[in-house]
Amino acid sequence: MPGTPAAAITGRQHIHNVILNRVRRERDGQWRTLDGKALYRERAAAAAAQGALVMENALTNALGVEWGQRPDGHGREIKGVSQEIMDEFSKRTRQEIASVLGGLIEAYKAERGHDPDARALGSLRLHANKLSRAAKGDSEPGDLRAHVREWAQQARRAEGQALEPLGPAVSNRKGPRSGAAAPERMPAMVLWRPVLTPGQEHRLMTAALELVQSAQPTWTRSALHRALGELLPAYTAPMDDDEAGGLLPALVNRVLAGEAGRVILLEAPEWPPVPESLRRRNGESMFSAHYAERYATEAQLGMEERIIATASRRGRAEPRAEPDLSRAAGPPSQPRALAPVARSGTPWR
């Protein structure tokens, strides 16, 4: 939803995925509320497909902008816009969020007497993100031309840069005031080429599978969808909206089919069998959640089996840490906590 009050105030266009929280049930035609857990589970996939790829493709087709990979590897950004300009027009920069998060961590430690664990730290990050978000008013965006003048003045004050040359620098489309001569004839049609070459597709699918498997032992279709969206090359052939919307789901299906390495579905067989009257149109049981299945690669499962086999061997003396290492480990409780690691066979350093 470009042009919302927040976008008009900050100068950074963004979109929202608006989803009707109602659905007509196939079985009886009644309207029911959507499953909130399923929506939450698919939020990453929705952001990768509609919030990023479709929007980027639409901007390319409309404005002729080019995209480059972000330095952190999470998605793409318009080429030609300096990091200083982007930071200036972001009301919630990483530094601001980090500052708020630091205060929350200190308050947590003062209240509980210890550092936050991984779960608590994740909750604190979410809270810091919300606290640093500027409040959005209910007023109308106002005069766009007035906002443009304000943005230009803000850029000059902050970095001494003018926004006016930025448009022609990042776009290959020339406006009516550009002074460029109109072409005498339409450019020749570019021969069709695939959005990604077969080699690019294979590298993308392999990298996404490695990324999602390295992040957690088991993963969902949505997590794979997001990884593909983040790693998608910045340079792709032009697409229409339908192609952009269908690209990532098609790649997800190919990865799950084993094109980038064997993937195992970690689901027990259905028991007891569900009667046809309790199945959806696609054959799924009404009691199963949409796309909640978890997967793992064959290599991951093989590694886990080898770890279990090594740990279950009999007749081997339990490895013990040397005295110097035990003293360096701290309180007596800590060496006992390290015992599972010692049994794994990993040599001590």
C-alpha positions as CSV (number, residue, x, y, z in Angstrom):
1,M,0.0,0.0,0.0
2,P,2.4,2.8,-1.2
3,G,1.4,6.3,-0.3
4,T,0.2,5.6,3.3
5,P,0.8,8.3,5.9
6,A,4.0,6.6,7.1
7,A,5.4,6.5,3.6
8,A,4.6,10.1,3.0
9,I,6.2,11.2,6.2
10,T,9.4,9.2,6.0
11,G,9.9,9.3,2.2
12,R,10.5,5.6,2.1
13,Q,7.8,3.8,0.1
14,H,6.8,0.4,1.4
15,I,4.0,-2.0,1.0
16,H,1.6,-4.0,3.3
17,N,0.1,-7.4,2.4
18,V,-3.6,-6.9,3.1
19,I,-5.4,-10.2,3.7
20,L,-9.1,-10.6,4.4
21,N,-9.5,-12.5,7.6
22,R,-12.4,-14.5,6.3
23,V,-12.7,-17.5,4.0
24,R,-15.7,-19.4,2.6
25,R,-15.6,-23.0,3.6
26,E,-15.8,-25.5,0.8
27,R,-17.9,-28.0,2.6
28,D,-20.9,-25.9,3.5
29,G,-20.3,-22.5,2.0
30,Q,-20.2,-20.8,5.4
31,W,-17.8,-17.9,6.1
32,R,-15.2,-18.7,8.7
33,T,-12.2,-16.9,10.3
34,L,-8.7,-17.8,8.9
35,D,-6.4,-19.8,11.0
36,G,-4.1,-17.3,12.7
37,K,-1.4,-19.8,13.4
38,A,-1.2,-20.7,9.7
39,L,-1.0,-17.1,8.7
40,Y,1.8,-16.5,11.2
41,R,3.6,-19.6,10.0
42,E,3.5,-18.3,6.4
43,R,4.4,-14.7,7.1
44,A,8.1,-15.2,5.9
45,A,7.0,-16.8,2.6
46,A,4.4,-14.1,2.0
47,A,7.0,-11.4,2.6
48,A,9.5,-13.0,0.2
49,A,7.0,-13.5,-2.6
50,Q,4.6,-10.6,-2.5
51,G,6.4,-8.1,-0.2
52,A,9.7,-8.3,-2.1
53,L,9.9,-10.1,-5.4
54,V,6.5,-8.9,-6.8
55,M,7.1,-5.3,-5.7
56,E,10.7,-5.3,-7.0
57,N,9.6,-6.6,-10.3
58,A,6.8,-4.0,-10.6
59,L,9.2,-1.2,-9.8
60,T,11.6,-2.5,-12.5
61,N,8.8,-2.6,-15.1
62,A,7.4,0.8,-14.1
63,L,10.6,2.8,-13.3
64,G,13.4,0.9,-15.0
65,V,15.4,0.6,-11.7
66,E,18.1,-2.0,-11.2
67,W,18.7,-4.1,-8.1
68,G,21.8,-5.1,-6.2
69,Q,22.4,-7.6,-3.5
70,R,22.3,-6.1,0.0
71,P,25.7,-6.3,1.9
72,D,24.1,-8.5,4.6
73,G,22.8,-10.9,1.9
74,H,19.1,-10.5,3.0
75,G,17.4,-9.5,-0.2
76,R,18.1,-6.7,-2.7
77,E,18.1,-2.9,-2.8
78,I,17.9,-0.3,-5.6
79,K,21.3,0.4,-7.2
80,G,22.5,3.9,-7.1
81,V,21.1,5.0,-3.7
82,S,23.9,5.6,-1.1
83,Q,23.7,4.0,2.4
84,E,23.9,7.5,3.9
85,I,20.7,8.5,2.1
86,M,18.9,5.3,3.1
87,D,19.9,5.7,6.7
88,E,18.8,9.4,6.8
89,F,15.3,8.5,5.6
90,S,14.9,5.6,8.0
91,K,13.4,6.6,11.2
92,R,14.4,3.3,12.8
93,T,18.0,2.6,11.9
94,R,19.9,-0.3,13.2
95,Q,21.7,2.0,15.6
96,E,18.4,3.3,17.1
97,I,17.1,-0.3,17.6
98,A,20.4,-1.4,19.1
99,S,20.4,1.5,21.5
100,V,16.9,0.6,22.7
101,L,17.8,-3.1,22.9
102,G,20.9,-2.3,25.0
103,G,18.7,-0.5,27.5
104,L,16.2,-3.4,27.7
105,I,19.0,-5.9,28.2
106,E,20.4,-3.9,31.1
107,A,17.0,-3.6,32.7
108,Y,16.5,-7.4,32.3
109,K,19.8,-8.1,34.0
110,A,19.1,-5.7,36.8
111,E,15.7,-7.3,37.5
112,R,16.7,-10.9,37.2
113,G,20.4,-11.0,38.0
114,H,21.6,-12.8,34.9
115,D,21.9,-12.3,31.1
116,P,18.9,-13.0,28.9
117,D,18.9,-16.4,27.2
118,A,18.3,-16.9,23.5
119,R,14.5,-16.9,23.9
120,A,14.4,-13.9,26.1
121,L,16.8,-12.0,23.8
122,G,14.5,-12.7,20.9
123,S,11.6,-11.2,22.8
124,L,13.6,-8.2,23.8
125,R,14.6,-7.6,20.1
126,L,10.9,-7.6,19.1
127,H,10.1,-5.2,21.9
128,A,12.9,-2.9,20.9
129,N,11.7,-2.9,17.3
130,K,8.2,-1.9,18.4
131,L,9.5,0.8,20.8
132,S,11.7,2.4,18.1
133,R,8.9,2.5,15.6
134,A,7.6,6.0,15.2
135,A,3.9,6.4,15.9
136,K,1.7,6.7,12.8
137,G,-0.9,9.4,12.9
138,D,-4.3,9.3,11.5
139,S,-3.9,12.3,9.2
140,E,-3.9,12.2,5.5
141,P,-0.5,12.2,3.7
142,G,-1.0,15.7,2.5
143,D,0.4,17.4,-0.5
144,L,3.0,15.1,-2.2
145,R,4.8,18.0,-3.7
146,A,5.3,19.6,-0.3
147,H,6.6,16.3,1.1
148,V,9.1,16.1,-1.8
149,R,10.4,19.5,-1.0
150,E,10.8,18.5,2.6
151,W,12.7,15.4,1.7
152,A,15.1,17.4,-0.6
153,Q,15.8,19.8,2.2
154,Q,16.3,17.0,4.7
155,A,18.9,15.3,2.4
156,R,20.8,18.6,1.9
157,R,21.0,19.2,5.7
158,A,22.1,15.8,6.5
159,E,24.6,14.7,3.8
160,G,24.8,17.7,1.5
161,Q,23.3,15.7,-1.3
162,A,20.5,16.7,-3.6
163,L,17.7,14.3,-4.3
164,E,16.8,15.7,-7.7
165,P,19.6,13.9,-9.6
166,L,18.8,10.6,-7.8
167,G,15.8,9.7,-10.0
168,P,17.7,9.9,-13.4
169,A,20.7,8.1,-11.8
170,V,18.7,5.0,-10.6
171,S,16.2,4.8,-13.5
172,N,16.7,4.2,-17.2
173,R,13.4,6.0,-17.9
174,K,13.6,9.6,-19.0
175,G,10.9,12.0,-18.0
176,P,9.4,14.8,-20.1
177,R,11.8,17.3,-18.6
178,S,15.0,15.3,-19.0
179,G,15.8,17.0,-22.3
180,A,16.6,13.6,-24.0
181,A,15.5,13.4,-27.6
182,A,12.7,10.9,-28.3
183,P,13.8,7.9,-30.2
184,E,12.9,7.8,-33.9
185,R,11.6,4.3,-33.6
186,M,10.8,1.8,-31.0
187,P,13.7,-0.3,-29.8
188,A,14.0,-3.8,-31.2
189,M,12.3,-6.5,-29.2
190,V,14.6,-8.5,-26.9
191,L,14.6,-12.2,-27.5
192,W,12.9,-14.1,-24.8
193,R,15.2,-15.7,-22.2
194,P,14.4,-17.5,-19.0
195,V,14.1,-15.6,-15.8
196,L,17.0,-17.7,-14.4
197,T,19.4,-19.9,-16.4
198,P,19.4,-23.6,-15.4
199,G,22.8,-23.1,-13.7
200,Q,21.5,-20.1,-11.7
201,E,18.4,-22.1,-10.7
202,H,20.5,-25.0,-9.4
203,R,22.9,-22.8,-7.5
204,L,20.0,-20.9,-6.0
205,M,18.2,-24.0,-4.9
206,T,21.3,-25.6,-3.5
207,A,22.3,-22.5,-1.6
208,A,18.8,-22.0,-0.2
209,L,18.7,-25.7,1.0
210,E,22.0,-25.4,2.7
211,L,21.0,-22.1,4.4
212,V,17.7,-23.4,5.7
213,Q,19.2,-26.7,6.9
214,S,22.1,-25.0,8.6
215,A,19.7,-22.7,10.6
216,Q,17.8,-25.5,12.2
217,P,17.6,-29.4,12.3
218,T,14.1,-29.4,10.7
219,W,12.4,-26.7,8.7
220,T,9.1,-25.9,7.0
221,R,8.2,-25.1,3.4
222,S,7.8,-21.4,4.5
223,A,11.4,-21.2,5.8
224,L,12.7,-22.6,2.4
225,H,10.5,-20.1,0.6
226,R,12.1,-17.3,2.5
227,A,15.6,-18.5,2.0
228,L,15.0,-18.7,-1.8
229,G,13.7,-15.1,-1.8
230,E,16.7,-13.8,0.1
231,L,19.2,-15.5,-2.1
232,L,17.5,-14.8,-5.4
233,P,20.1,-13.1,-7.8
234,A,19.7,-9.4,-8.2
235,Y,19.8,-9.8,-12.0
236,T,16.9,-11.7,-13.5
237,A,15.1,-11.4,-16.8
238,P,12.0,-9.2,-16.9
239,M,8.8,-10.9,-15.5
240,D,5.1,-10.0,-15.4
241,D,3.2,-10.2,-12.2
242,D,2.1,-13.8,-12.6
243,E,5.7,-14.9,-13.3
244,A,7.0,-13.0,-10.3
245,G,4.3,-14.5,-8.0
246,G,4.9,-18.0,-9.2
247,L,8.7,-18.1,-9.4
248,L,9.5,-18.9,-5.7
249,P,6.7,-21.4,-5.1
250,A,7.8,-23.3,-8.2
251,L,11.4,-23.4,-6.9
252,V,10.2,-24.6,-3.5
253,N,8.4,-27.5,-5.1
254,R,11.6,-28.4,-7.1
255,V,13.8,-28.4,-4.0
256,L,11.3,-30.6,-2.1
257,A,11.3,-32.9,-5.0
258,G,15.0,-33.5,-4.6
259,E,16.6,-31.4,-7.4
260,A,19.1,-29.9,-5.0
261,G,19.7,-33.0,-2.8
262,R,17.4,-35.5,-1.3
263,V,14.8,-34.0,1.1
264,I,12.9,-36.2,3.7
265,L,9.4,-35.4,4.8
266,L,9.2,-35.9,8.5
267,E,5.6,-36.9,8.9
268,A,4.2,-40.1,10.3
269,P,1.6,-42.0,8.1
270,E,-2.0,-41.0,8.7
271,W,-3.6,-43.2,11.3
272,P,-6.4,-43.9,11.7
273,P,-7.5,-43.1,8.1
274,V,-9.8,-40.1,7.8
275,P,-13.1,-40.6,5.9
276,E,-13.7,-38.8,2.7
277,S,-16.3,-36.6,4.3
278,L,-13.5,-35.1,6.5
279,R,-11.1,-34.3,3.7
280,R,-10.4,-31.2,1.9
281,R,-10.7,-30.9,-1.9
282,N,-7.0,-31.6,-2.3
283,G,-7.2,-34.8,-0.3
284,E,-5.8,-33.5,3.0
285,S,-7.4,-34.3,6.3
286,M,-9.4,-31.4,7.8
287,F,-7.4,-32.0,11.0
288,S,-4.0,-31.3,9.4
289,A,-2.6,-27.8,9.3
290,H,-1.8,-26.3,5.9
291,Y,2.0,-26.5,5.1
292,A,2.9,-27.4,8.7
293,E,5.0,-30.3,7.6
294,R,8.7,-30.4,8.6
295,Y,11.5,-31.5,6.4
296,A,15.2,-32.3,6.7
297,T,17.9,-33.3,4.2
298,E,19.1,-36.9,4.0
299,A,22.6,-35.7,4.9
300,Q,21.3,-34.1,8.1
301,L,19.5,-37.2,9.2
302,G,22.5,-39.4,8.3
303,M,24.8,-37.1,10.5
304,E,22.3,-37.4,13.4
305,E,22.3,-41.2,13.1
306,R,26.1,-41.4,13.2
307,I,26.1,-39.2,16.3
308,I,23.6,-41.5,18.0
309,A,25.5,-44.6,17.0
310,T,28.8,-43.2,18.3
311,A,27.2,-42.1,21.6
312,S,25.6,-45.5,22.1
313,R,28.7,-47.6,21.7
314,R,29.5,-49.8,24.7
315,G,32.8,-50.8,26.2
316,R,34.5,-47.4,25.8
317,A,35.8,-45.5,28.8
318,E,34.1,-42.3,29.4
319,P,36.5,-39.5,28.4
320,R,37.5,-37.2,31.2
321,A,38.9,-33.7,31.1
322,E,42.4,-33.1,32.3
323,P,42.7,-31.5,35.7
324,D,43.9,-28.2,34.3
325,L,40.9,-28.1,32.0
326,S,38.6,-28.9,34.9
327,R,39.9,-26.1,37.0
328,A,39.7,-23.7,34.0
329,A,36.1,-24.7,33.4
330,G,34.9,-22.9,36.5
331,P,32.4,-24.2,39.2
332,P,32.0,-28.0,39.6
333,S,28.6,-27.9,37.9
334,Q,30.1,-26.7,34.6
335,P,32.3,-29.8,34.0
336,R,29.3,-32.0,34.6
337,A,27.4,-29.9,32.0
338,L,30.2,-30.6,29.5
339,A,29.9,-34.4,29.9
340,P,27.6,-34.8,26.9
341,V,30.1,-33.0,24.7
342,A,32.9,-35.2,26.0
343,R,31.0,-38.4,25.2
344,S,30.7,-37.3,21.6
345,G,34.3,-38.2,20.9
346,T,35.4,-34.6,20.0
347,P,39.0,-34.1,21.1
348,W,39.5,-31.6,23.8
349,R,41.4,-28.4,22.9
